[in-house]
Amino acid sequence: MTIVVSLVIIIIIIIIIIVVVVVIIEVTVRCVCRYADRAKQIVCKAVVNEDPNTRLIHDLKAEVERLRELLRLEGVDLNQGKCY
């Protein structure tokens, strides 16, 4: 009778160990999934490190070219006369 009781106790201990291991694995998987979800939501926006004055000059030159093209399409010849 004592051998049967001992075997039952050993089986119960093994079942408890298996349950604990399964719970630990489940918690680990949940943590990894949460980490992966947070990592997936990270948005990386590249920004060019540019001097504001350089950017302004670039934008103004582009605007001048756009306006020249607009005048050319309207039939205005910028090569006549002098520009100061």
Order of alpha helices (4+ residues) and beta strands (2+ residues): alpha-alpha
